[in-house]
Amino acid sequence: MEDYAKEFPLKLFGFDLLYVDGEDWTPRPYRERRAELVARIAKDTVIEPAEMEETDNAARLRAIFESAVARGLEGIMAKRPDSPYTAGARNFNWIKLKRSYKGELSDTVDLCLVGYFRGGGKRARFGIGAVLAAAYDPAADSFKTVSRIGTGFSDEEWVQLRERLDEVAAGHKPARVDSKMEPDVWVQPTYVVTVAADEITRSPLHTCGADAEGIGYALRFPRVQGFLRADKNPEDANTVQDIIAMYEQQRRVKLE
């Protein structure tokens, strides 16, 4: 077990304490719950209290948030120190400050659809649950994948989308598509959608801008805006160089 612990150094972080030795602690203030949580976690174990800092300074709160995002976290949870724990309640005793609120990627991108995944759950009845989208590479006259997108369409639009994509479905990967992912259904590059995202990241899953090690670029938390762009041809999609330039601009913004 010790060897596995060294190879996979996992940690379990405790965020709150709700019940102790038969006693309900949810009515107690968060400050008391946190103190008891810390006191009950044994030292030098795989369990640790989650990071916590108490402040009433807006500038310090922003600095904490920026630090969390810079480390690749989704954001932070802000809790009132005197608040009880109310299960399922939506109020201002605690709020999530997430990376998506920061809006690193200020511009949308236009991408070409090159395939779709059938999906499951609620969307199983539509026969489509996500689409594979690509940027255009003019030098190679090809489409290189940059995102798998599963949000932004209404139920009715998913149905319409599958009908439209099935009309241009291909039995194998189209010659102009460069992809590591294998969708359930390939489609000829025909339709363009506008996509918003939280940021652009490096990814081994996509071919857009891939380097010698196969690490490309991907959109984080992508969502479609609107429906299919009737005014755009496939070659009008944002280019691979556009994606790389936006990524570099994003990095500069983070460093400012």
C-alpha positions as CSV (number, residue, x, y, z in Angstrom):
1,M,0.0,0.0,0.0
2,E,2.9,2.4,0.8
3,D,4.3,1.8,-2.7
4,Y,0.9,2.7,-4.3
5,A,0.6,5.7,-2.1
6,K,3.9,7.0,-3.4
7,E,3.0,6.2,-7.0
8,F,-0.5,7.8,-6.7
9,P,-0.2,10.5,-4.0
10,L,-4.0,11.1,-3.6
11,K,-5.5,13.3,-1.0
12,L,-9.0,13.6,0.5
13,F,-9.8,17.1,1.4
14,G,-12.5,17.8,4.0
15,F,-14.6,20.9,3.4
16,D,-17.1,20.9,6.1
17,L,-18.4,18.9,9.2
18,L,-22.1,18.1,9.5
19,Y,-22.5,15.3,12.0
20,V,-20.3,14.2,14.9
21,D,-20.8,11.3,17.4
22,G,-24.6,11.3,17.0
23,E,-24.9,15.1,17.1
24,D,-26.1,17.3,14.3
25,W,-23.6,20.1,13.7
26,T,-25.4,21.8,10.8
27,P,-27.0,24.5,13.0
28,R,-23.6,25.6,14.3
29,P,-21.7,28.4,12.7
30,Y,-19.3,27.5,9.9
31,R,-16.4,28.8,12.0
32,E,-17.1,26.2,14.7
33,R,-17.7,23.4,12.2
34,R,-14.4,24.2,10.5
35,A,-12.4,24.3,13.8
36,E,-13.9,20.9,14.9
37,L,-13.1,19.5,11.4
38,V,-9.5,20.5,11.7
39,A,-9.2,19.1,15.2
40,R,-10.5,15.7,14.2
41,I,-8.3,15.1,11.2
42,A,-5.3,13.1,12.2
43,K,-1.9,14.5,11.1
44,D,0.2,12.8,8.4
45,T,-2.7,11.0,6.7
46,V,-4.2,11.1,3.3
47,I,-7.0,13.3,4.7
48,E,-6.4,17.0,5.0
49,P,-8.6,20.0,5.7
50,A,-9.3,22.0,2.5
51,E,-7.5,25.3,2.2
52,M,-9.3,28.1,4.1
53,E,-8.6,31.8,4.7
54,E,-10.9,34.2,6.5
55,T,-11.0,37.7,5.0
56,D,-13.4,40.6,4.5
57,N,-11.1,42.4,2.0
58,A,-12.3,42.3,-1.6
59,A,-8.8,42.7,-3.0
60,R,-7.6,39.7,-1.0
61,L,-10.6,37.6,-2.1
62,R,-9.7,38.3,-5.7
63,A,-6.1,37.4,-5.1
64,I,-7.2,34.0,-3.5
65,F,-9.5,33.4,-6.5
66,E,-6.8,34.2,-9.1
67,S,-4.3,32.0,-7.3
68,A,-6.8,29.1,-7.4
69,V,-7.5,29.5,-11.1
70,A,-3.7,29.8,-11.9
71,R,-3.3,26.4,-10.2
72,G,-5.8,24.8,-12.5
73,L,-8.7,24.8,-10.0
74,E,-12.3,25.6,-11.0
75,G,-12.5,28.4,-8.5
76,I,-13.3,28.9,-4.8
77,M,-16.2,28.5,-2.3
78,A,-16.9,31.6,-0.2
79,K,-18.8,30.9,3.0
80,R,-20.1,33.2,5.8
81,P,-18.2,32.2,9.0
82,D,-21.3,32.7,11.1
83,S,-23.7,30.7,8.9
84,P,-25.3,27.4,9.6
85,Y,-25.3,24.6,7.0
86,T,-28.6,24.4,5.2
87,A,-28.9,21.4,2.9
88,G,-30.2,22.1,-0.6
89,A,-30.7,25.8,0.1
90,R,-29.7,28.5,-2.4
91,N,-28.7,31.6,-0.5
92,F,-25.8,33.9,0.2
93,N,-24.4,31.9,3.2
94,W,-22.2,30.3,0.6
95,I,-21.5,31.1,-3.0
96,K,-19.3,29.5,-5.7
97,L,-16.9,31.7,-7.5
98,K,-16.0,29.7,-10.6
99,R,-13.5,30.1,-13.4
100,S,-16.3,30.5,-15.9
101,Y,-17.3,33.8,-14.2
102,K,-13.8,35.1,-14.9
103,G,-14.4,34.7,-18.6
104,E,-10.8,34.2,-19.8
105,L,-11.9,33.6,-23.4
106,S,-13.7,36.9,-24.2
107,D,-14.3,36.1,-27.9
108,T,-16.4,33.3,-29.4
109,V,-15.1,31.1,-32.2
110,D,-16.7,29.7,-35.3
111,L,-16.0,25.9,-35.7
112,C,-16.9,23.3,-38.3
113,L,-18.7,20.2,-37.3
114,V,-17.0,17.0,-38.4
115,G,-18.8,14.3,-36.4
116,Y,-21.3,13.5,-33.6
117,F,-21.6,11.2,-30.7
118,R,-24.9,9.4,-30.0
119,G,-24.9,10.1,-26.3
120,G,-26.9,8.5,-23.5
121,G,-29.4,9.4,-20.8
122,K,-31.9,11.9,-21.7
123,R,-30.5,12.5,-25.1
124,A,-30.4,8.8,-26.0
125,R,-33.8,9.2,-27.7
126,F,-32.4,11.9,-29.9
127,G,-29.6,9.7,-31.1
128,I,-27.1,12.5,-30.6
129,G,-25.6,13.9,-27.5
130,A,-22.4,15.8,-28.5
131,V,-20.6,17.1,-31.6
132,L,-17.0,17.1,-32.6
133,A,-15.9,20.5,-33.8
134,A,-12.7,21.6,-35.7
135,A,-10.8,24.6,-36.7
136,Y,-9.7,25.1,-40.3
137,D,-6.0,24.8,-41.4
138,P,-5.7,26.7,-44.7
139,A,-2.1,25.5,-45.3
140,A,-3.2,21.9,-45.3
141,D,-6.8,22.5,-46.4
142,S,-8.0,20.4,-43.5
143,F,-10.0,20.5,-40.3
144,K,-8.3,19.8,-37.0
145,T,-10.4,19.0,-34.0
146,V,-10.4,21.4,-31.0
147,S,-13.5,20.5,-29.0
148,R,-16.2,18.0,-28.2
149,I,-19.4,20.0,-27.4
150,G,-22.5,18.8,-25.6
151,T,-24.2,22.0,-24.4
152,G,-26.0,24.9,-26.0
153,F,-28.6,23.2,-28.1
154,S,-32.3,22.9,-27.1
155,D,-34.0,19.5,-27.3
156,E,-35.7,20.6,-30.5
157,E,-32.4,21.8,-31.9
158,W,-30.7,18.4,-31.2
159,V,-33.3,16.7,-33.2
160,Q,-32.9,19.1,-36.1
161,L,-29.2,18.9,-35.8
162,R,-29.1,15.2,-36.2
163,E,-31.3,15.3,-39.2
164,R,-29.0,17.9,-40.9
165,L,-25.8,16.0,-40.0
166,D,-27.2,12.7,-41.2
167,E,-27.7,14.2,-44.6
168,V,-23.9,14.7,-44.8
169,A,-22.8,11.7,-42.9
170,A,-19.7,9.7,-44.0
171,G,-19.0,6.0,-43.6
172,H,-15.4,6.8,-42.6
173,K,-13.3,9.8,-41.5
174,P,-13.4,12.4,-44.3
175,A,-10.1,12.9,-46.0
176,R,-10.0,16.6,-44.9
177,V,-10.5,15.8,-41.2
178,D,-7.5,15.4,-38.9
179,S,-8.8,13.8,-35.6
180,K,-7.6,11.5,-32.9
181,M,-11.2,11.2,-31.6
182,E,-13.5,8.7,-33.2
183,P,-17.1,10.0,-33.1
184,D,-20.0,7.6,-33.6
185,V,-20.8,9.3,-36.9
186,W,-18.4,11.1,-39.1
187,V,-19.8,14.0,-41.2
188,Q,-18.4,15.9,-44.2
189,P,-17.3,19.4,-43.1
190,T,-20.4,21.4,-44.0
191,Y,-21.8,23.2,-41.0
192,V,-20.4,25.9,-38.8
193,V,-21.4,26.8,-35.2
194,T,-20.4,29.7,-32.9
195,V,-18.9,28.5,-29.7
196,A,-18.2,30.2,-26.4
197,A,-15.8,28.7,-23.8
198,D,-14.1,29.5,-20.6
199,E,-10.6,29.3,-22.0
200,I,-8.2,27.5,-24.4
201,T,-6.0,24.8,-22.9
202,R,-3.3,22.4,-24.2
203,S,-4.6,18.9,-24.8
204,P,-3.3,15.6,-26.2
205,L,-6.9,14.7,-27.3
206,H,-7.1,17.2,-30.2
207,T,-5.1,17.9,-33.3
208,C,-5.5,21.6,-33.6
209,G,-2.0,23.1,-33.4
210,A,-0.5,19.8,-32.3
211,D,3.2,20.0,-31.6
212,A,5.9,17.3,-32.1
213,E,4.7,15.5,-29.0
214,G,1.0,15.5,-30.2
215,I,-0.2,18.1,-27.7
216,G,-2.8,20.3,-29.4
217,Y,-5.3,22.9,-28.2
218,A,-8.8,22.5,-26.8
219,L,-11.7,24.6,-25.6
220,R,-12.5,24.3,-21.9
221,F,-16.3,24.1,-21.1
222,P,-17.5,24.9,-24.6
223,R,-21.1,25.7,-25.4
224,V,-22.8,26.5,-28.7
225,Q,-24.4,29.8,-29.1
226,G,-27.3,29.9,-31.5
227,F,-27.8,27.2,-34.1
228,L,-26.0,26.4,-37.4
229,R,-24.5,29.4,-39.2
230,A,-26.2,29.7,-42.5
231,D,-23.9,32.5,-43.5
232,K,-20.7,30.5,-43.0
233,N,-19.0,28.0,-45.2
234,P,-16.7,25.4,-43.6
235,E,-13.6,27.3,-44.7
236,D,-15.0,30.4,-42.9
237,A,-14.4,28.7,-39.5
238,N,-11.7,30.1,-37.3
239,T,-8.3,28.9,-38.3
240,V,-5.8,26.9,-36.3
241,Q,-3.6,30.0,-36.1
242,D,-6.6,31.9,-34.7
243,I,-6.9,29.4,-31.9
244,I,-3.2,29.6,-31.1
245,A,-3.2,33.4,-31.2
246,M,-6.1,33.5,-28.8
247,Y,-4.3,31.1,-26.5
248,E,-1.2,33.3,-26.4
249,Q,-3.4,36.4,-25.8
250,Q,-5.1,34.5,-22.9
251,R,-1.7,33.7,-21.4
252,R,-0.6,37.4,-21.6
253,V,-3.8,38.5,-19.9
254,K,-3.1,36.0,-17.0
255,L,0.4,37.4,-16.6
256,E,-0.7,41.1,-16.4
